[in-house]
């Protein structure tokens, strides 16, 4: 359809699975992965106080479940 020109045309998708949360965090901070769901409250509060967050390279979003 003409409305989808330039969309949904991925050459490949890759999914990495990390069994250790610390390794996944380090991979995210190094830029190896694009999205991370943080499940540790302590790391959420203190682990993302970096220049990357201040410059906007990393966006923090809260998803409150009600």
PyMOL CGO cylinders between C-alpha atoms (Angstrom):
from pymol import cmd
from pymol.cgo import CYLINDER

trace = [
    CYLINDER, 0.00, 0.00, 0.00, 1.27, 3.49, -0.73, 0.3, 1, 1, 1, 1, 1, 1,
    CYLINDER, 1.27, 3.49, -0.73, 0.74, 4.56, 2.86, 0.3, 1, 1, 1, 1, 1, 1,
    CYLINDER, 0.74, 4.56, 2.86, 3.43, 2.11, 4.03, 0.3, 1, 1, 1, 1, 1, 1,
    CYLINDER, 3.43, 2.11, 4.03, 6.23, 3.27, 1.70, 0.3, 1, 1, 1, 1, 1, 1,
    CYLINDER, 6.23, 3.27, 1.70, 9.41, 3.58, 3.76, 0.3, 1, 1, 1, 1, 1, 1,
    CYLINDER, 9.41, 3.58, 3.76, 7.95, 1.72, 6.75, 0.3, 1, 1, 1, 1, 1, 1,
    CYLINDER, 7.95, 1.72, 6.75, 8.32, -1.87, 7.92, 0.3, 1, 1, 1, 1, 1, 1,
    CYLINDER, 8.32, -1.87, 7.92, 11.23, -2.57, 5.55, 0.3, 1, 1, 1, 1, 1, 1,
    CYLINDER, 11.23, -2.57, 5.55, 13.76, -4.07, 7.93, 0.3, 1, 1, 1, 1, 1, 1,
    CYLINDER, 13.76, -4.07, 7.93, 16.58, -6.07, 6.42, 0.3, 1, 1, 1, 1, 1, 1,
    CYLINDER, 16.58, -6.07, 6.42, 17.03, -7.98, 9.64, 0.3, 1, 1, 1, 1, 1, 1,
    CYLINDER, 17.03, -7.98, 9.64, 16.03, -7.95, 13.30, 0.3, 1, 1, 1, 1, 1, 1,
    CYLINDER, 16.03, -7.95, 13.30, 18.17, -9.37, 16.06, 0.3, 1, 1, 1, 1, 1, 1,
    CYLINDER, 18.17, -9.37, 16.06, 17.13, -10.26, 19.59, 0.3, 1, 1, 1, 1, 1, 1,
    CYLINDER, 17.13, -10.26, 19.59, 19.79, -10.77, 22.25, 0.3, 1, 1, 1, 1, 1, 1,
    CYLINDER, 19.79, -10.77, 22.25, 18.90, -12.50, 25.49, 0.3, 1, 1, 1, 1, 1, 1,
    CYLINDER, 18.90, -12.50, 25.49, 20.93, -11.76, 28.62, 0.3, 1, 1, 1, 1, 1, 1,
    CYLINDER, 20.93, -11.76, 28.62, 20.55, -14.12, 31.56, 0.3, 1, 1, 1, 1, 1, 1,
    CYLINDER, 20.55, -14.12, 31.56, 22.31, -11.73, 33.95, 0.3, 1, 1, 1, 1, 1, 1,
    CYLINDER, 22.31, -11.73, 33.95, 20.71, -8.33, 34.68, 0.3, 1, 1, 1, 1, 1, 1,
    CYLINDER, 20.71, -8.33, 34.68, 24.10, -6.72, 35.36, 0.3, 1, 1, 1, 1, 1, 1,
    CYLINDER, 24.10, -6.72, 35.36, 25.45, -7.81, 31.98, 0.3, 1, 1, 1, 1, 1, 1,
    CYLINDER, 25.45, -7.81, 31.98, 22.30, -6.50, 30.27, 0.3, 1, 1, 1, 1, 1, 1,
    CYLINDER, 22.30, -6.50, 30.27, 22.72, -3.15, 32.04, 0.3, 1, 1, 1, 1, 1, 1,
    CYLINDER, 22.72, -3.15, 32.04, 26.36, -2.89, 30.99, 0.3, 1, 1, 1, 1, 1, 1,
    CYLINDER, 26.36, -2.89, 30.99, 25.46, -3.77, 27.38, 0.3, 1, 1, 1, 1, 1, 1,
    CYLINDER, 25.46, -3.77, 27.38, 22.79, -1.07, 27.38, 0.3, 1, 1, 1, 1, 1, 1,
    CYLINDER, 22.79, -1.07, 27.38, 25.12, 1.57, 28.80, 0.3, 1, 1, 1, 1, 1, 1,
    CYLINDER, 25.12, 1.57, 28.80, 27.75, 0.60, 26.21, 0.3, 1, 1, 1, 1, 1, 1,
    CYLINDER, 27.75, 0.60, 26.21, 25.24, 1.08, 23.39, 0.3, 1, 1, 1, 1, 1, 1,
    CYLINDER, 25.24, 1.08, 23.39, 25.05, -2.56, 22.35, 0.3, 1, 1, 1, 1, 1, 1,
    CYLINDER, 25.05, -2.56, 22.35, 21.28, -2.74, 22.87, 0.3, 1, 1, 1, 1, 1, 1,
    CYLINDER, 21.28, -2.74, 22.87, 18.62, -0.12, 22.20, 0.3, 1, 1, 1, 1, 1, 1,
    CYLINDER, 18.62, -0.12, 22.20, 15.86, -0.84, 24.72, 0.3, 1, 1, 1, 1, 1, 1,
    CYLINDER, 15.86, -0.84, 24.72, 16.01, -2.00, 28.31, 0.3, 1, 1, 1, 1, 1, 1,
    CYLINDER, 16.01, -2.00, 28.31, 13.29, -2.54, 30.91, 0.3, 1, 1, 1, 1, 1, 1,
    CYLINDER, 13.29, -2.54, 30.91, 14.72, -1.86, 34.34, 0.3, 1, 1, 1, 1, 1, 1,
    CYLINDER, 14.72, -1.86, 34.34, 13.36, -3.99, 37.16, 0.3, 1, 1, 1, 1, 1, 1,
    CYLINDER, 13.36, -3.99, 37.16, 15.71, -2.93, 39.95, 0.3, 1, 1, 1, 1, 1, 1,
    CYLINDER, 15.71, -2.93, 39.95, 14.49, 0.19, 41.84, 0.3, 1, 1, 1, 1, 1, 1,
    CYLINDER, 14.49, 0.19, 41.84, 17.97, 1.01, 43.14, 0.3, 1, 1, 1, 1, 1, 1,
    CYLINDER, 17.97, 1.01, 43.14, 19.50, 0.99, 39.67, 0.3, 1, 1, 1, 1, 1, 1,
    CYLINDER, 19.50, 0.99, 39.67, 16.58, 3.05, 38.32, 0.3, 1, 1, 1, 1, 1, 1,
    CYLINDER, 16.58, 3.05, 38.32, 17.20, 5.71, 40.97, 0.3, 1, 1, 1, 1, 1, 1,
    CYLINDER, 17.20, 5.71, 40.97, 21.01, 5.88, 40.82, 0.3, 1, 1, 1, 1, 1, 1,
    CYLINDER, 21.01, 5.88, 40.82, 22.31, 3.92, 37.83, 0.3, 1, 1, 1, 1, 1, 1,
    CYLINDER, 22.31, 3.92, 37.83, 21.19, 6.30, 35.09, 0.3, 1, 1, 1, 1, 1, 1,
    CYLINDER, 21.19, 6.30, 35.09, 22.72, 9.54, 36.36, 0.3, 1, 1, 1, 1, 1, 1,
    CYLINDER, 22.72, 9.54, 36.36, 25.08, 9.87, 33.40, 0.3, 1, 1, 1, 1, 1, 1,
    CYLINDER, 25.08, 9.87, 33.40, 25.86, 12.40, 30.72, 0.3, 1, 1, 1, 1, 1, 1,
    CYLINDER, 25.86, 12.40, 30.72, 24.01, 10.26, 28.18, 0.3, 1, 1, 1, 1, 1, 1,
    CYLINDER, 24.01, 10.26, 28.18, 20.75, 10.90, 30.02, 0.3, 1, 1, 1, 1, 1, 1,
    CYLINDER, 20.75, 10.90, 30.02, 21.49, 14.63, 30.38, 0.3, 1, 1, 1, 1, 1, 1,
    CYLINDER, 21.49, 14.63, 30.38, 22.28, 14.94, 26.67, 0.3, 1, 1, 1, 1, 1, 1,
    CYLINDER, 22.28, 14.94, 26.67, 19.15, 13.01, 25.68, 0.3, 1, 1, 1, 1, 1, 1,
    CYLINDER, 19.15, 13.01, 25.68, 20.86, 9.93, 24.25, 0.3, 1, 1, 1, 1, 1, 1,
    CYLINDER, 20.86, 9.93, 24.25, 19.02, 7.80, 26.83, 0.3, 1, 1, 1, 1, 1, 1,
    CYLINDER, 19.02, 7.80, 26.83, 15.37, 8.52, 27.56, 0.3, 1, 1, 1, 1, 1, 1,
    CYLINDER, 15.37, 8.52, 27.56, 13.92, 7.34, 30.84, 0.3, 1, 1, 1, 1, 1, 1,
    CYLINDER, 13.92, 7.34, 30.84, 10.20, 6.58, 30.94, 0.3, 1, 1, 1, 1, 1, 1,
    CYLINDER, 10.20, 6.58, 30.94, 8.05, 5.34, 33.77, 0.3, 1, 1, 1, 1, 1, 1,
    CYLINDER, 8.05, 5.34, 33.77, 5.20, 2.96, 33.12, 0.3, 1, 1, 1, 1, 1, 1,
    CYLINDER, 5.20, 2.96, 33.12, 3.01, 2.86, 36.19, 0.3, 1, 1, 1, 1, 1, 1,
    CYLINDER, 3.01, 2.86, 36.19, 0.72, -0.17, 36.35, 0.3, 1, 1, 1, 1, 1, 1,
    CYLINDER, 0.72, -0.17, 36.35, -2.57, 0.53, 38.10, 0.3, 1, 1, 1, 1, 1, 1,
]
cmd.load_cgo(trace, "trace")
